[in-house]
Amino acid sequence: MHRAARQRGRRQKKSLYSGEGALDPGELSLECLRYLYRLLFLFYIEARPELHYAPVASETYLKGYSLEHLRELELMPLTSEAERGGRYFHDSLDRLFHLVHEGYQPKQDLFAEQSRQTGRDAFEMQALKSHLFDPTRTPRLNRVVFPNHLLQQVIRLMSLSQEGGSGARKRRGRIFYAQLGINQLGAVYEALLSYRGFFATTDLYEVKPKGERWDPIGIGFFVKAEALSDYAEEEKVFLRDEAGHQKLLMHPKGSFIYRLAGRDRQKSASCYTPEVLTRSLVKYALKALYKEQLDPLPDDAARAERVLSLTVCEPAMGSVAFLNEAINQLADQYLQLVQSASGTRIPQQDYAREKQQVKMYLADQNVFGVDSNPVAVELAEVSLWLNALSADRFVPWFGLQLHHGNSLIGARREVYRRAQPGHTRDGSWLKTAPERLPLGQTRPQGRIWHFLLPDAGMAKYTARDVRALYPNQIRSIESWRRQFTRPFSQDHIARLEKLSARIVELWDHHAANLAELRRRTTDPYAIRGRAARGERTSLEYKDTAMDQELLANELANELENASAYRRLKLAMDYWCALWFWPIAAAAELPERDEWLLNLENLLLGDTVATHCVGEPIQLYAATNPEAGRRFMDKFGVVNFKGLFAAFPRLAMADGIARRRKFFHWELAFADIFRDRGGFDLILGNPPWIKVEWSSGDMLGDYEPRFVIRKLTAPQLARLRDETFERIPALKPGWTEEFEESEGTQNFLNAQVNYPQLRGV
């Protein structure tokens, strides 16, 4: 990453850290992880020749193109500057990535026939169109040339085990990817989800808690040279140089530092579950599911068919260890039932191949997941694909199955009775939980969706230190909340009913549209006992269909009309945003009439598009134009750019939602909740980490004394004020962290959201 950043900076002759040429360290980290995932995939397919993904039987491929031929060079000494700084490794990998993505057919080569006649084996390689090898996913790295010594080190680290203690154990052994389990790799790659990269804008020195050993891959704490005097010698990190002298560990200006962020790890609850626990939990969960859904069926043929319809979800998926284990066990169960139903046995030499095909079918159609870390979604795609690799080179598409979002924060299919918003006492909506209204069930007359109504926990910031820093804003928010949560008038209730009726129409339309989209983007795939059904579509078609039909009128989308999904999502996001509203924007909180007017323009009325007269516009998806026309005829045009210009609070709500990652389950999986009432099985082992506000944890990233020392409350307050004075730009970030923590606590403790947790 450091090499990529420096090379980009030299080439563009711009600052890496600020201004027009600034690199986003998060995006750079993500692209580097994608690069590593590509290598991981290649290690796997070359170690599994029976899958026929890589033509390792061809000497031409093996000696001239493969990753294996670079592994043979992993320990070769690079003695000269020309060897160290050359680009052989880089060009070889670049060519290999291109081969995998674009494929290669001998008929394209004018000399292919001559090669066959002379005994040279001209190999074939089918294109593997996937997000993983799509060059547009690594635009920054595409402009970088990594030197030989750097990529040799990367391949060496991924090829060889670490050195042991002494004797024979000290020697490094080769990692055999054919024998390495996906869950074992998940333990390593899931840990990367908690790492964070940033550029050193000045020389930085590492410090640590007194008495603790320094861990080069552990949580890092960094200070500038002028701050070193604030730390004892035992708190500074020293390393020995080549001469054996102790020297302070210093990261020079311009370095790209990629280290474990303890606060991020705790916030994301990124923890790995041991494989033995994963296997056991899945086994007994499936055992209960089989008893409930398979045992009552008349025969094994019906039971096998039911297995292929089961849906499994992991709501905090990480590296999808539980989903992969469920796929493995479900595949065995299916094949056992198919053999029993047909009265035939699968030959032992064919069983592994048949199982991989069933696993691929299940991965492509039956498993779902959510994670708050966007990198986890990409890791999950790779992990599911690797676990289900089959010899037919099928490429699964997970666009509608794996989602980025916070599983705990979102709106639901729940309603209040018409009279409740007008009550002032025990019957008030503020004191009772809403009633569930499943998708597909008719909305009773007078029911009002819970996410149209305010809550007493919205923007409720009570921490003493925050109130002291923002006294005027907190008083303003409290006054707003009193007014916003007062009983509704009959006129307002009538407006709420009208909005609720339109929401039903939009939700029903979205559920039907999502089901149709899922059908069109699911490729046919034949397995034992079931023939292929449907038509195959390209990766480009699937991505375009999802972007234009589902996510239509995202800010980066050229469509002018927001889809039913985007309209509903923004309405729900607006409600969620009020729980996390920025303290600094207290004056922008909506009054009751403003709130209703914003929602009416979003859900009921047309908005003026932002295009110029005579300028061509696109109002519906190219992948399904007729459905787009019918939608526009019924629901009109809602253009987000025009909407945000007219109603800035909606733009604020959209921005808050993107930062907080609100996730609305019955909207994201509307067709599944409509047709099945939800998922058949929810799997996972989420760590039980209590959400608590710790003022020092966030500040510890900038002033390590908050974390590496045990300070009293007065000492913390004094150091906080000193830090704010020294780094004025830090206060807004600290406040935003507080808003996230306090907003999450209020949301989880609210009667409307989690009545089961009341008093816990």
TAQUI-V829674 format. One record per backbone hydrogen bond with DSSP energy under -1.0 kcal/mol. CO is the residue of the C=O (numbers start at 1). NH is the residue of the N-H. If there is no record, write none. Layout:
CO;NH / CO;NH
This chain:
1;5 / 2;6 / 3;7 / 4;8 / 5;9 / 6;10 / 7;11 / 8;12 / 9;13 / 9;14 / 16;23 / 19;22 / 24;28 / 25;29 / 26;30 / 27;31 / 28;32 / 29;33 / 30;34 / 31;35 / 32;36 / 33;37 / 34;38 / 35;39 / 36;40 / 37;41 / 38;42 / 39;43 / 40;44 / 41;45 / 42;46 / 43;47 / 48;51 / 49;52 / 54;56 / 55;58 / 58;62 / 59;63 / 60;64 / 61;65 / 61;66 / 67;71 / 68;72 / 70;73 / 71;74 / 80;84 / 81;85 / 84;149 / 86;148 / 87;91 / 88;92 / 89;93 / 90;94 / 91;95 / 92;96 / 93;97 / 94;98 / 95;99 / 96;100 / 97;101 / 98;102 / 99;103 / 100;128 / 104;125 / 105;108 / 106;109 / 109;112 / 111;115 / 112;116 / 113;117 / 114;118 / 115;120 / 116;119 / 120;122 / 125;104 / 134;137 / 135;138 / 138;142 / 140;143 / 141;144 / 147;151 / 148;152 / 149;153 / 150;154 / 151;155 / 152;156 / 153;157 / 154;158 / 155;159 / 156;160 / 159;175 / 166;169 / 167;170 / 173;161 / 176;179 / 181;185 / 182;186 / 183;187 / 185;189 / 186;190 / 190;193 / 191;194 / 192;195 / 194;261 / 196;259 / 198;257 / 200;254 / 204;251 / 205;223 / 206;237 / 209;212 / 215;218 / 221;207 / 223;205 / 224;227 / 225;228 / 227;230 / 228;231 / 232;235 / 233;236 / 235;208 / 237;249 / 239;247 / 241;244 / 245;241 / 247;239 / 249;206 / 251;204 / 252;255 / 255;200 / 257;198 / 259;196 / 260;220 / 261;265 / 262;266 / 263;267 / 264;268 / 265;270 / 269;271 / 274;278 / 275;279 / 276;280 / 277;281 / 278;282 / 279;283 / 280;284 / 281;285 / 282;286 / 283;287 / 284;288 / 285;289 / 286;290 / 287;291 / 288;292 / 289;293 / 290;294 / 290;295 / 294;297 / 299;303 / 300;304 / 301;305 / 302;306 / 303;307 / 304;308 / 306;309 / 311;681 / 312;368 / 313;683 / 314;370 / 317;320 / 320;324 / 321;325 / 322;326 / 323;327 / 324;328 / 325;329 / 326;330 / 327;331 / 328;332 / 329;333 / 330;334 / 331;335 / 332;336 / 333;337 / 334;338 / 335;339 / 336;340 / 337;341 / 338;342 / 339;343 / 347;350 / 347;351 / 350;354 / 351;355 / 352;356 / 353;357 / 354;358 / 355;359 / 356;360 / 357;361 / 358;362 / 359;363 / 360;364 / 361;365 / 362;366 / 366;312 / 368;314 / 369;403 / 370;317 / 371;405 / 374;378 / 375;379 / 376;380 / 377;381 / 378;382 / 379;383 / 380;384 / 381;385 / 382;386 / 383;387 / 384;388 / 390;393 / 398;401 / 398;402 / 401;369 / 403;371 / 406;409 / 409;663 / 412;414 / 413;437 / 414;450 / 415;435 / 416;448 / 417;420 / 419;422 / 420;423 / 421;488 / 425;428 / 428;431 / 435;415 / 438;441 / 444;447 / 448;416 / 449;452 / 450;453 / 455;458 / 457;460 / 459;461 / 463;467 / 464;468 / 465;469 / 466;470 / 470;474 / 471;475 / 472;476 / 473;477 / 474;478 / 475;479 / 476;480 / 477;481 / 478;482 / 479;483 / 480;484 / 481;485 / 483;486 / 489;493 / 490;494 / 491;495 / 492;496 / 493;497 / 494;498 / 495;499 / 496;500 / 497;501 / 498;502 / 499;503 / 500;504 / 501;505 / 502;506 / 503;507 / 504;508 / 505;509 / 506;510 / 507;511 / 508;512 / 509;513 / 510;514 / 511;515 / 512;516 / 513;517 / 514;518 / 515;519 / 516;520 / 517;521 / 527;530 / 530;527 / 538;542 / 539;543 / 540;544 / 541;545 / 542;546 / 543;547 / 544;548 / 545;549 / 546;550 / 546;551 / 551;554 / 552;563 / 554;557 / 563;567 / 564;568 / 565;569 / 566;570 / 567;571 / 568;572 / 569;573 / 570;574 / 571;575 / 572;576 / 573;577 / 574;578 / 576;579 / 577;580 / 583;586 / 585;588 / 586;589 / 591;595 / 592;596 / 593;597 / 594;598 / 595;599 / 596;600 / 597;601 / 598;602 / 599;603 / 600;604 / 600;605 / 612;615 / 618;560 / 624;628 / 625;629 / 626;630 / 627;631 / 628;632 / 629;633 / 630;634 / 631;635 / 632;636 / 637;607 / 638;562 / 639;643 / 640;644 / 641;645 / 642;646 / 643;647 / 647;650 / 648;652 / 649;653 / 650;654 / 651;655 / 652;656 / 653;657 / 654;658 / 655;659 / 656;660 / 657;661 / 661;406 / 664;667 / 664;668 / 665;669 / 667;670 / 669;673 / 670;674 / 671;675 / 672;676 / 672;678 / 681;313 / 687;689 / 695;699 / 696;700 / 698;701 / 699;702 / 699;703 / 703;706 / 704;707 / 704;708 / 712;716 / 713;717 / 714;718 / 715;719 / 716;720 / 717;721 / 718;722 / 719;723 / 720;724 / 721;725 / 722;726 / 723;727 / 727;730 / 728;731 / 730;734 / 731;735 / 732;736 / 733;737 / 734;738 / 735;739 / 736;740 / 737;741 / 738;742 / 739;743 / 740;744 / 741;745 / 742;746 / 743;747 / 744;748 / 745;749 / 750;754 / 754;757 / 755;758 / 757;760
